[in-house]
Amino acid sequence: MTGNDGLRRFDASVWDRFFEFITPSDEGLSRGEVQEELRRAGIDVSRAVAKVNEVLEFQEARRALVTAGSRHESAELHGYQ
């Protein structure tokens, strides 16, 4: 075994347990505490949050468009225009 071959002998569940052991738990932290931890670590998530909000708005707009389209088709089927 050389290099990373030794690491490959462990399956994903072993690595999951290992990383759970070495990383601090974020369970029980408030939103403010999480934001403070991110600030302390110098991690700016504002662009990521903006992107997620953009995607959510897009999905909502798409749902509204699909709903409006179905209502229009339904009205046409019943003779309403």
TAPE-V717352 format. One record per residue. N is the residue number from 1. RES is the residue in one letter. PHI is phi in whole degrees, -180 to 180 (none if undefined). PSI is psi in radians with two decimals (* if undefined). D_CENTER is the distance of its C-alpha to the mean C-alpha in Angstrom with 2 decimals. Layout:
# TAPE-V717352
n | res | phi | psi | d_center
N | RES | PHI | PSI | D_CENTER
N | RES | PHI | PSI | D_CENTER
This chain:
# TAPE-V717352
n | res | phi | psi | d_center
1 | M | none | 2.29 | 37.29
2 | T | -134 | 2.69 | 36.33
3 | G | 56 | -2.22 | 33.35
4 | N | -80 | -0.12 | 30.02
5 | D | -57 | -0.67 | 31.88
6 | G | -64 | -0.56 | 32.29
7 | L | -75 | -0.52 | 28.59
8 | R | -70 | -0.24 | 27.97
9 | R | -72 | -0.26 | 30.14
10 | F | -96 | 2.36 | 27.43
11 | D | -82 | 3.07 | 24.89
12 | A | -60 | -0.62 | 21.15
13 | S | -65 | -0.61 | 21.94
14 | V | -66 | -0.77 | 24.30
15 | W | -66 | -0.67 | 21.86
16 | D | -59 | -0.83 | 19.27
17 | R | -62 | -0.71 | 22.15
18 | F | -62 | -0.85 | 23.29
19 | F | -69 | -0.56 | 20.10
20 | E | -64 | -0.60 | 19.79
21 | F | -72 | -0.71 | 23.40
22 | I | -89 | -0.23 | 23.26
23 | T | -104 | 2.52 | 20.21
24 | P | -68 | 2.56 | 20.52
25 | S | -78 | 2.40 | 18.84
26 | D | -101 | 0.09 | 16.53
27 | E | -65 | 2.41 | 17.38
28 | G | 86 | -0.07 | 19.46
29 | L | -81 | 2.45 | 18.45
30 | S | -77 | 2.93 | 18.31
31 | R | -59 | -0.74 | 15.92
32 | G | -62 | -0.69 | 18.90
33 | E | -66 | -0.69 | 19.42
34 | V | -65 | -0.78 | 15.96
35 | Q | -62 | -0.69 | 16.54
36 | E | -64 | -0.73 | 20.01
37 | E | -61 | -0.74 | 18.97
38 | L | -64 | -0.77 | 16.78
39 | R | -61 | -0.79 | 19.81
40 | R | -60 | -0.64 | 22.20
41 | A | -83 | -0.07 | 20.47
42 | G | 76 | 0.45 | 20.56
43 | I | -101 | 2.05 | 16.86
44 | D | -99 | 2.00 | 16.18
45 | V | -103 | 0.13 | 12.63
46 | S | -61 | -0.71 | 14.15
47 | R | -66 | -0.70 | 13.61
48 | A | -65 | -0.74 | 9.86
49 | V | -64 | -0.75 | 9.83
50 | A | -61 | -0.71 | 12.40
51 | K | -65 | -0.75 | 10.64
52 | V | -63 | -0.78 | 7.68
53 | N | -62 | -0.67 | 10.77
54 | E | -62 | -0.78 | 12.69
55 | V | -65 | -0.74 | 10.64
56 | L | -63 | -0.72 | 10.74
57 | E | -64 | -0.71 | 14.41
58 | F | -62 | -0.79 | 15.11
59 | Q | -64 | -0.71 | 14.01
60 | E | -64 | -0.73 | 16.12
61 | A | -64 | -0.70 | 18.94
62 | R | -64 | -0.75 | 18.91
63 | R | -61 | -0.75 | 19.20
64 | A | -63 | -0.69 | 21.99
65 | L | -66 | -0.76 | 23.71
66 | V | -63 | -0.76 | 23.70
67 | T | -62 | -0.76 | 25.05
68 | A | -64 | -0.70 | 27.67
69 | G | -64 | -0.71 | 28.66
70 | S | -67 | -0.67 | 29.22
71 | R | -64 | -0.70 | 31.27
72 | H | -65 | -0.79 | 33.30
73 | E | -63 | -0.71 | 34.00
74 | S | -64 | -0.74 | 34.95
75 | A | -64 | -0.70 | 37.28
76 | E | -65 | -0.68 | 38.92
77 | L | -63 | -0.56 | 39.53
78 | H | -93 | 0.15 | 41.32
79 | G | 86 | 0.16 | 43.40
80 | Y | -95 | 2.48 | 41.74
81 | Q | -137 | * | 41.02
